[in-house]
Amino acid sequence: MQLQVQSLLLFMVLTFLTDFFKHRLTAKSRHGTHSPFVYKLADEVIYDFSEKNEYKQIETQRKKLLNDDRLITVTDLGAGSHLNKNRTKKVKQIAKNALKTPRLAQLIHRLAKDHHPENIIELGTCLGITTAYLSEACPKADILTIEGCPQTAAVAAQNFKELQLDNIELQVGNFDNLLPDAIASRKKLDFVYVDGNHTKEATLNYFNWCLSKVHEDTLLIFDDIYWSQGMKEAWAEIKAHPKVTVTVDLFWIGLVYFRKGQAKEHFKLKY
């Protein structure tokens, strides 16, 4: 049994690496992008790697989590982890394996700041670092973040308190139960970041539920679009949807836009 699990993990890692190198070979930089909208997005937001003072406090909080020896019991309502199936984990293990890297979390911060959303929904709070970046980027936005695990949510809530972030509503429970009500209670959706339950069916459900409230300036972000064959299939279906006009595939995340009057185009950018 253990050999079968190891073989499956090796296959998944090799598949992921193959997808990564294929992406690098076919993706472009900003200079290979013949869309004014995407070129500007790449030049001013995606490839803005300058150090910013607003990152420092959150990264200090990340360092605390990376040294946190507390044991918590993880409730996983989604597709699970490729790295660690144990239910009892140290906070520092979760911080090391599950938190978005500074490079990616800061990209999401820049995307949110550039987008100026009035409301943000995040599926998958984890320990709250990416949520903190969203809050710092958009201090006037109403932010709802949903987490399936009560104990990781408790750590996230503590982080929000220590960082003095007061525009975040944290809900704990199953995305399938909480997201439809969250969508129904909003007149529109400005910015939605999906980072949880990485299955094809769930991802497509979240996308389709959001469609009733998207508008020309909505940005949907899907995490881990190459995480599995099912996620790759879900990403392909999202791209093909008639309401979607522009997508940007950064390998680690996929950006989905609904810009009216824009020719349907799909972009792959190196990141």
C-alpha positions as CSV (number, residue, x, y, z in Angstrom):
1,M,0.0,0.0,0.0
2,Q,2.8,2.4,0.9
3,L,4.6,1.6,-2.3
4,Q,1.4,2.4,-4.3
5,V,1.0,5.8,-2.5
6,Q,4.7,6.6,-3.2
7,S,4.3,5.7,-6.8
8,L,1.2,7.8,-7.1
9,L,2.9,10.8,-5.5
10,L,5.9,10.4,-7.8
11,F,3.6,10.3,-10.8
12,M,1.8,13.4,-9.7
13,V,5.1,15.3,-9.1
14,L,6.4,14.3,-12.5
15,T,3.1,15.3,-14.2
16,F,3.2,18.7,-12.4
17,L,6.8,19.3,-13.4
18,T,6.1,18.3,-17.0
19,D,3.2,20.8,-17.1
20,F,5.4,23.5,-15.6
21,F,8.1,23.1,-18.2
22,K,5.6,23.0,-21.0
23,H,4.1,26.2,-19.7
24,R,7.5,27.9,-19.5
25,L,8.2,26.9,-23.2
26,T,4.9,28.2,-24.5
27,A,4.2,31.2,-22.2
28,K,5.2,34.8,-23.1
29,S,6.5,37.8,-21.3
30,R,4.8,41.2,-21.4
31,H,6.7,42.0,-24.7
32,G,5.0,39.1,-26.5
33,T,1.5,40.3,-25.5
34,H,-0.4,42.0,-28.2
35,S,-3.3,43.2,-26.0
36,P,-3.1,46.7,-24.5
37,F,-5.1,45.6,-21.5
38,V,-3.0,42.6,-20.7
39,Y,0.3,44.3,-21.6
40,K,-0.5,47.1,-19.1
41,L,-1.6,44.5,-16.5
42,A,1.7,42.6,-16.9
43,D,3.9,45.7,-17.0
44,E,2.4,47.6,-14.1
45,V,1.0,44.8,-11.8
46,I,2.2,41.3,-12.6
47,Y,5.9,42.1,-13.1
48,D,6.1,44.8,-10.4
49,F,8.7,43.0,-8.2
50,S,9.7,46.2,-6.2
51,E,9.8,45.9,-2.5
52,K,6.9,47.6,-0.7
53,N,6.7,48.7,2.9
54,E,3.2,47.3,3.2
55,Y,4.5,43.8,2.7
56,K,6.8,43.9,5.8
57,Q,4.3,43.6,8.6
58,I,2.6,40.6,7.0
59,E,5.8,38.9,6.2
60,T,6.8,39.3,9.9
61,Q,3.6,37.6,10.8
62,R,4.4,34.8,8.3
63,K,7.8,34.3,10.1
64,K,6.0,33.9,13.4
65,L,3.8,31.2,11.9
66,L,6.9,29.4,10.4
67,N,8.2,29.1,14.0
68,D,4.9,28.2,15.6
69,D,5.1,24.7,17.3
70,R,1.4,24.5,18.3
71,L,-0.3,21.3,17.2
72,I,-3.8,21.6,15.6
73,T,-6.2,19.1,14.2
74,V,-6.9,19.8,10.5
75,T,-10.3,19.3,9.0
76,D,-10.0,19.0,5.2
77,L,-13.3,19.3,3.4
78,G,-11.6,19.6,-0.1
79,A,-9.4,17.5,-2.3
80,G,-6.7,17.2,0.4
81,S,-3.0,17.8,0.3
82,H,-0.4,16.2,-1.9
83,L,2.2,16.7,0.8
84,N,0.8,15.6,4.1
85,K,-2.3,13.6,4.9
86,N,-1.9,13.6,8.7
87,R,-4.8,15.3,10.4
88,T,-2.7,16.6,13.4
89,K,-0.1,19.1,12.2
90,K,2.1,21.8,13.7
91,V,1.1,25.3,12.6
92,K,4.6,25.8,11.2
93,Q,4.1,22.7,9.0
94,I,1.0,24.2,7.6
95,A,2.7,27.6,7.2
96,K,5.5,26.0,5.3
97,N,3.4,23.7,3.0
98,A,0.1,25.5,2.6
99,L,0.6,29.2,2.6
100,K,1.1,31.0,-0.6
101,T,4.7,32.1,-1.1
102,P,5.5,35.8,-0.6
103,R,6.0,36.2,-4.4
104,L,2.5,34.8,-5.1
105,A,0.7,36.4,-2.2
106,Q,2.2,39.8,-3.1
107,L,1.0,39.3,-6.7
108,I,-2.6,38.8,-5.4
109,H,-2.1,41.9,-3.3
110,R,-1.1,43.9,-6.4
111,L,-4.0,42.5,-8.4
112,A,-6.5,43.5,-5.7
113,K,-5.0,47.0,-5.2
114,D,-5.0,47.6,-9.0
115,H,-8.6,46.4,-9.3
116,H,-10.2,48.6,-6.5
117,P,-12.9,46.2,-5.6
118,E,-15.7,47.1,-3.2
119,N,-16.1,43.5,-2.1
120,I,-13.9,40.5,-2.0
121,I,-14.7,36.8,-1.5
122,E,-11.9,34.4,-0.7
123,L,-12.4,30.6,-0.5
124,G,-9.7,29.0,1.6
125,T,-8.4,31.3,4.4
126,C,-5.8,28.8,5.6
127,L,-3.8,30.8,8.2
128,G,-4.9,34.1,6.8
129,I,-1.7,35.5,5.2
130,T,-3.2,36.0,1.8
131,T,-6.3,37.4,3.4
132,A,-4.1,39.9,5.2
133,Y,-2.6,40.9,1.9
134,L,-6.0,41.4,0.4
135,S,-7.1,43.5,3.4
136,E,-3.9,45.6,3.3
137,A,-4.4,46.2,-0.5
138,C,-8.1,47.2,-0.1
139,P,-8.7,48.6,3.4
140,K,-12.1,50.0,2.3
141,A,-13.4,46.8,0.7
142,D,-15.8,44.3,2.5
143,I,-13.8,41.1,2.6
144,L,-15.4,37.7,3.3
145,T,-13.1,34.8,3.7
146,I,-14.3,31.2,4.1
147,E,-12.3,28.4,5.7
148,G,-13.4,24.8,6.2
149,C,-11.2,24.0,9.2
150,P,-12.1,25.6,12.5
151,Q,-8.6,25.3,14.0
152,T,-6.8,26.9,11.1
153,A,-9.5,29.5,11.0
154,A,-8.9,30.3,14.7
155,V,-5.2,30.8,13.9
156,A,-6.1,33.1,11.0
157,A,-8.5,35.1,13.2
158,Q,-5.7,35.6,15.7
159,N,-3.4,36.9,12.9
160,F,-6.1,39.4,11.8
161,K,-6.3,40.7,15.3
162,E,-2.6,41.0,15.7
163,L,-2.3,42.8,12.3
164,Q,-5.3,45.1,13.3
165,L,-7.3,44.2,10.2
166,D,-10.9,45.2,10.7
167,N,-12.5,44.8,7.3
168,I,-12.5,41.0,7.2
169,E,-15.4,38.7,8.0
170,L,-14.3,35.1,8.6
171,Q,-16.8,32.3,8.2
172,V,-16.1,28.7,9.0
173,G,-17.8,25.8,7.1
174,N,-18.3,24.1,3.8
175,F,-17.9,26.3,0.8
176,D,-20.8,24.5,-0.9
177,N,-23.1,25.7,2.0
178,L,-21.7,29.2,2.6
179,L,-20.8,30.5,-0.9
180,P,-24.3,30.5,-2.4
181,D,-25.6,32.6,0.4
182,A,-22.6,34.9,0.2
183,I,-23.3,35.5,-3.5
184,A,-27.0,35.9,-3.0
185,S,-26.5,38.6,-0.4
186,R,-24.3,40.8,-2.7
187,K,-25.6,42.9,-5.6
188,K,-22.4,42.2,-7.5
189,L,-19.1,40.4,-7.3
190,D,-16.0,42.4,-7.8
191,F,-13.1,40.1,-6.8
192,V,-13.3,36.4,-6.0
193,Y,-10.2,34.3,-5.1
194,V,-10.8,30.5,-5.1
195,D,-8.1,28.6,-3.2
196,G,-9.7,25.5,-1.9
197,N,-11.4,22.2,-2.7
198,H,-9.4,21.6,-5.8
199,T,-11.7,19.3,-7.7
200,K,-13.1,19.8,-11.1
201,E,-16.7,19.6,-10.0
202,A,-16.3,22.0,-7.1
203,T,-14.3,24.5,-9.1
204,L,-16.9,24.6,-11.9
205,N,-19.7,24.9,-9.3
206,Y,-18.0,27.9,-7.7
207,F,-17.4,29.5,-11.2
208,N,-21.0,28.9,-12.3
209,W,-22.5,30.2,-9.1
210,C,-20.5,33.4,-9.4
211,L,-21.7,34.0,-13.0
212,S,-25.1,35.4,-11.8
213,K,-23.3,38.4,-10.1
214,V,-20.2,39.1,-12.3
215,H,-20.0,42.3,-14.3
216,E,-17.5,44.0,-16.7
217,D,-15.0,44.8,-14.0
218,T,-15.2,41.4,-12.1
219,L,-12.0,39.5,-11.6
220,L,-12.1,35.8,-10.6
221,I,-8.8,34.1,-9.6
222,F,-8.5,30.4,-9.5
223,D,-5.6,28.9,-7.7
224,D,-3.7,25.7,-8.6
225,I,-5.1,25.4,-12.1
226,Y,-2.5,22.7,-12.9
227,W,-2.9,20.8,-9.5
228,S,-4.5,17.8,-11.1
229,Q,-6.1,16.6,-14.4
230,G,-9.5,17.6,-13.0
231,M,-8.3,21.1,-12.3
232,K,-6.8,21.4,-15.8
233,E,-10.1,20.3,-17.3
234,A,-12.0,22.8,-15.1
235,W,-9.7,25.6,-16.2
236,A,-10.3,24.7,-19.9
237,E,-14.1,24.8,-19.4
238,I,-13.9,28.1,-17.6
239,K,-11.8,29.6,-20.5
240,A,-14.4,28.3,-23.0
241,H,-17.4,29.8,-21.3
242,P,-19.1,32.4,-23.5
243,K,-19.2,35.1,-20.8
244,V,-15.4,34.9,-20.3
245,T,-13.6,37.3,-22.6
246,V,-10.0,37.3,-21.3
247,T,-8.0,34.8,-19.3
248,V,-4.4,35.0,-18.1
249,D,-2.7,31.8,-17.2
250,L,0.2,32.3,-14.8
251,F,0.5,28.6,-14.1
252,W,0.2,29.0,-10.4
253,I,-3.1,31.0,-10.8
254,G,-5.5,31.8,-13.5
255,L,-7.2,35.2,-14.0
256,V,-10.6,35.4,-15.5
257,Y,-12.1,38.7,-16.9
258,F,-15.5,39.5,-18.3
259,R,-14.7,42.7,-20.2
260,K,-17.5,43.7,-22.6
261,G,-16.5,44.6,-26.2
262,Q,-13.2,42.7,-25.9
263,A,-12.3,39.9,-28.3
264,K,-12.0,36.6,-26.6
265,E,-8.4,35.9,-25.9
266,H,-6.4,33.6,-23.7
267,F,-2.9,34.5,-22.6
268,K,-0.1,32.5,-21.0
269,L,2.5,34.6,-19.1
270,K,5.7,33.5,-17.4
271,Y,5.7,34.1,-13.7
